[in-house]
Amino acid sequence: MKLPESSLSTLRTEIRVLVVDDSELDRLVISSQLAGLGCTVATAADGAEAVHRATEGFAVIFMDMVMPGIGGLEASRRIRA
């Protein structure tokens, strides 16, 4: 399904995304793909950083579930609390 150009323009200007992963390579690949779609992307290297940054008003958070320290599931619980 192809989105109309007007929808893509809205996506490019309004979506702020946080990518959380302990793998630097994974963060880079996901961030590059999202930036290519026009998203504004920020990254976090672990769950604790994600919890801290979640207050910055992201529309979407892509969270790795298995990370050292605070894992993605626990970080997600804390963000939603």
DAWO-V919178 format. One record per run of one state. SS is the DSSP state (2 for helix, 1 for strand, 0 for the rest). FROM is the first residue (numbers start at 1). TO is the last residue. If there is no record, write none. Layout:
ss	from	to
SS	FROM	TO
SS	FROM	TO
This chain:
ss	from	to
0	1	4
2	5	14
0	15	15
1	16	20
0	21	23
2	24	36
0	37	39
1	40	44
0	45	46
2	47	56
0	57	59
1	60	63
0	64	71
2	72	80
0	81	81
